[in-house]
């Protein structure tokens, strides 16, 4: 079962996918790290500044993860735009010409 923890001080989200031992860590982008076990399966995902758009689709495509875990991750983080910082209401909205 997927578990999440958030560190307020570091502004970091950690998503635990399994309880297996971590063998190595891969950097997906600046601020997104994936912990992997000895077989290359995802153990956990760390996201610094999780309010930004971060590459869940790339992570699921690039690394081995059980289908049920991928389904849960997609359910928790359904739309990447939900992770984007919303536009400030006092600023003008760009108009397409």
C-alpha positions in Angstrom: 0.0 0.0 0.0 1.2 3.5 -0.9 2.1 5.7 2.0 3.0 9.4 2.0 4.8 11.6 4.4 5.6 15.3 4.2 8.4 17.3 5.7 7.3 20.9 6.3 10.8 22.1 7.0 12.3 20.7 3.8 9.1 21.1 1.7 9.5 17.5 0.7 7.0 14.8 -0.1 8.1 11.1 0.2 5.9 8.4 -1.3 6.6 5.0 0.0 5.7 2.3 -2.6 7.2 -0.8 -0.9 9.1 -1.7 2.2 12.0 -3.3 0.3 15.5 -2.2 0.9 16.9 0.7 -1.2 19.8 -0.3 -3.4 20.3 3.0 -5.3 18.7 6.3 -6.0 18.0 7.8 -9.4 17.5 11.5 -10.1 14.7 12.1 -12.5 14.9 15.9 -12.5 16.1 18.5 -10.1 14.0 17.8 -7.0 12.6 14.4 -7.9 14.5 11.3 -6.8 13.4 7.7 -7.1 14.7 5.0 -4.7 15.1 1.6 -6.3 15.6 -1.9 -4.9 18.3 -4.3 -6.2 16.1 -5.4 -9.1 15.4 -1.8 -10.2 11.8 -1.6 -8.9 10.5 1.5 -7.2 10.8 1.6 -3.5 9.9 5.3 -3.0 9.7 8.7 -4.6 11.0 11.9 -3.1 9.7 15.2 -4.4 11.2 18.5 -3.3 8.6 21.3 -3.6 5.7 19.0 -4.5 3.5 21.9 -5.4 5.3 22.1 -8.7 4.6 19.8 -11.7 6.8 16.8 -11.3 7.2 13.9 -13.8 5.1 11.0 -12.5 4.3 9.8 -16.0 8.1 9.6 -16.8 8.8 7.8 -13.5 6.1 5.2 -14.2 7.4 4.8 -17.8 11.1 4.7 -16.9 11.1 2.4 -13.8 9.6 -0.9 -12.8 6.5 -0.6 -10.6 3.7 -3.1 -10.0 0.6 -2.3 -12.0 -1.5 -1.9 -8.8 1.0 0.5 -7.4 1.1 2.5 -10.6 -2.7 2.7 -10.5 -2.7 4.0 -7.0 0.0 6.6 -7.8 -2.1 7.8 -10.8 -5.2 8.0 -8.5 -3.4 10.1 -5.9 -1.7 12.4 -8.4 -4.4 12.3 -11.1 -3.6 15.5 -13.1 -0.1 17.0 -13.3 -1.7 20.4 -13.5 -3.1 19.9 -10.0 0.4 20.0 -8.8 1.2 23.3 -10.5 1.2 26.5 -8.5 -2.2 28.2 -9.4 -2.1 31.6 -11.0 -2.5 34.6 -8.7 -6.0 35.9 -8.9 -4.8 39.6 -8.8 -2.7 39.1 -11.9 -4.2 39.5 -15.4 -4.9 36.3 -17.3 -3.1 36.1 -20.7 -5.5 36.4 -23.6 -4.9 34.5 -26.8 -4.9 36.7 -29.9 
